[in-house]
Amino acid sequence: MEKTKISTNGTIGEAKTGNYRWVICALLFFATTINYIDRQVIGLLKPTLEAEFNWSELDYGYIIMFFSASYAVGYIIFGSIIDKIGSKLGYTISVTVWSIAAILHAAVKSTLGFGLVRGLLGLAESGNFPAAVKAVAEWFPKRERALATGIFNSGTSIGAVAAPLLVPWILGAYGWQEAFIITGALGFIWLIFWWFLYEVPSRHKKLSPEEYAFIHIDNEPALVETTGTLNWSHLLRTRQTWVFIVGKVLTDPIWWFFLFWLPSYFATTFNLDLTKPSLPLAVVYTATTFGSIGGGYLSSYLIKRGWPVLKARKITLLIVAFVVLPIVLARYATDIWVAVGIISLAAAAHQAWSTNIFTIVSDIVPTRAVSTVVGIGGMSGSIASTIFPLFVGALLQYYETLGNISAGYNILFIICGFAYLLAWIIIHLLTRHMKPLKL
């Protein structure tokens, strides 16, 4: 129990608040975990599916492109819808459709079929972050938002850890179709808990008045009470929106690379057997869990120490950008565990970046516009992630024909190393003297 005192004028002192907001955070964490298990399955089954359907590296790149393009479209759709119908119903629709799409992978018989169901999966999975970030903005004060975002965002890491352990076991015991069916069914279990446990704070029957007051303790009135119709053209003219767009466009493709090509990288470079549970991949994605929560904790800690909110977020992002840089040295790794260590550091740093870039939106944008801005930025990042797999696929296929696919991965690691520093420089320029956006 956290101790605060809420006086009649809303100031803080000594009184007990509840912890129901952390129950909500747990729901967001499990949804994000399932989201990433479902999208990670195809990367782990890549060698099996390449043999089954005679895919080339470019074919696989096109399939990932279908997912990324649909994910981009879905972001802008769900971002607007969730701000209109609320996070509860919006999340429900998203999880229902993506679970169905995940299961449908088991029924397709062609490369085109995989592209189509990946497209449906991407369209629906895009609702996860607009809904989750909005729920955090509704349920947490600013001083706790980055930590809460870090916790739910760590579900991306846990999902990526669970998948390399679960999917090869299902593949070996039952087959690739069952891997899609079993993982896809997890979303329906989550929906039961979500529907009965979630509601916005103002309508939640189990929320105490003390915890409700604590949730809104450091919100500026202008960010809580805003009126009028949201206008995309207005949002796109604001620096606040572009902070998030830049943060996603330059770094989202790196995370997609980590998800969809790392298994293949370890298989081709270090002869990792992907038909068995993969400890190296599990280590990499476990590290990202610490990055996600640690990044959220660091900026929240700085805020509690009296730092301005935006300064705390930006300093954390700058630290993260430097932590990614050593990945350019992965080209010199001749031992798999040296490569695992270097890549784990970069992947963990990405998740720390992701936690804070999502949280910045709720810091500088009114709560009722959060999902829309997350949708705009998420769509932009997904468009970049749609193009990047084509580049990755073409690059790796070119070097594969030369018999030196490792050289292609070396180029990709250099790109990964400098992307975050470039993004931070642009964000810093955009946020100088910035104040929260009022609509």
Summary of the structure (lengths in Angstrom):
residues: 439
radius of gyration: 21.2
end to end distance: 35.4
largest distance: 73.4
contacts: 1665
relative contact order: 0.16
helix: 80%
strand: 2%
